[in-house]
Amino acid sequence: MPTVPPIAVSRPLLMGLLAAGAIVAVAAPQPTSSFAAGFAVGAGTVFVVSFVKTRRPEPEPGDGGDAGEERP
């Protein structure tokens, strides 16, 4: 059975939770909006931390990633 990489699921899920919390924070009355705003901030923080901590592959030489490289 193939597995789904955790990063492929967690980032869209966190973005959805962030958006839902922000919408509820704007649309709901005070006690619920305070909780939803805190929830959105927490989801957003986890989203940013996961993005920063994820290692990205180094570009291979000749991929066009070098600024000074001439292209034919």
Buried (B, 14 or more C-beta within 10 A) or exposed (E): EEEEEEEEEEBEEBEEBBEBBBEBBEEBEEEEBEBBBEBBBBBBEBBEEBEEEEEEEEEEEEEEEEEEEEEE
